[in-house]
Amino acid sequence: MGWAAFGKLAKILRNWRIPLHLRVKVFDQCILPVLTYGAQTWTFTKQTVTKLQVTQRAMERSMLGISLRDRIRNEEIRKITKVTDVIDRAARLKWDYAGHAERRNDGR
């Protein structure tokens, strides 16, 4: 679903005329929620974490027009884009949901 949302907004995210900070805002507000939908109930295995990280890195590379052949490190790309990390966001959602469940007082 994340790639579908990215594809719908590709004209914005890949457009060089739009400043990077605006494209990052669109990514953080429109793509990350789709990637992390339902993350409150996920079990984070190494495979799940890796899939999310690889997907986000591929999307960031696409936003910047960088190919894997350019051999630019992920840390450098993240310094350029300053996009919210998908794993940090998913973990935050999970903790928020845990707090919500803890505050229930209806006996469930």
C-alpha positions in Angstrom: 0.0 0.0 0.0 2.9 2.3 0.7 4.2 2.0 -2.9 0.7 2.6 -4.2 0.5 5.9 -2.2 3.9 6.8 -3.3 3.0 6.2 -7.0 -0.1 8.4 -6.7 2.1 11.3 -5.4 5.1 10.6 -7.6 4.5 13.7 -9.6 5.0 15.8 -6.5 7.7 13.6 -4.8 9.9 13.4 -7.9 9.5 16.9 -9.1 12.7 18.8 -9.0 10.9 22.2 -9.1 9.3 21.6 -5.8 11.7 22.3 -2.9 12.9 19.2 -1.0 11.5 20.4 2.4 8.0 20.4 0.9 8.4 17.0 -0.7 9.6 15.7 2.7 6.5 17.1 4.3 4.3 15.3 1.8 6.2 12.1 2.4 5.9 12.4 6.2 2.2 13.3 6.1 1.0 11.1 3.3 3.3 8.1 2.8 4.4 7.3 6.3 0.9 6.9 7.7 0.1 4.4 5.0 3.4 2.5 5.6 2.7 2.3 9.4 -1.1 1.7 9.2 -1.9 -0.9 11.8 1.6 -0.9 13.3 0.2 -0.7 16.8 -0.6 -4.4 16.6 2.4 -5.6 14.6 5.1 -7.9 16.0 8.4 -6.4 15.1 10.6 -9.2 13.8 13.9 -8.6 12.1 12.3 -9.4 8.7 9.5 -6.8 9.3 11.9 -4.1 10.3 14.2 -4.8 7.3 11.3 -4.7 4.8 10.2 -1.3 6.2 13.7 0.1 6.1 14.4 -1.1 2.6 11.1 0.3 1.4 11.7 3.7 2.9 15.2 3.9 1.6 14.1 3.0 -1.9 11.4 5.8 -1.7 14.0 8.3 -0.5 16.3 7.4 -3.3 13.5 7.8 -5.8 12.6 11.2 -4.4 16.2 12.4 -4.9 16.7 10.7 -8.2 19.6 8.6 -6.8 20.3 5.1 -8.2 21.8 2.2 -6.3 24.6 2.4 -8.8 25.5 5.8 -7.5 26.7 4.0 -4.3 25.7 6.8 -1.9 25.4 5.6 1.7 22.0 5.5 3.4 23.2 7.8 6.2 24.1 10.4 3.6 20.7 10.2 2.0 19.0 10.5 5.3 21.1 13.6 6.1 19.8 15.1 2.9 16.1 14.3 3.2 15.7 14.4 7.0 12.6 12.2 6.6 11.1 10.6 9.8 12.4 7.1 10.2 9.6 4.6 9.6 10.7 2.3 12.5 10.8 5.2 15.0 7.3 6.2 13.9 6.0 2.7 14.1 7.5 2.2 17.6 6.0 5.5 18.7 2.5 4.4 17.5 2.9 1.1 19.3 3.8 2.9 22.6 0.9 5.3 22.2 -1.5 2.4 21.7 -0.1 0.6 24.7 -0.8 3.7 26.8 -4.3 3.9 25.4 -5.0 0.3 26.3 -3.5 0.8 29.8 -5.8 3.8 30.5 -9.0 1.7 29.8 -11.1 1.1 32.8 -14.0 -0.8 31.3 -12.8 -4.2 32.5 -11.4 -5.4 29.1 
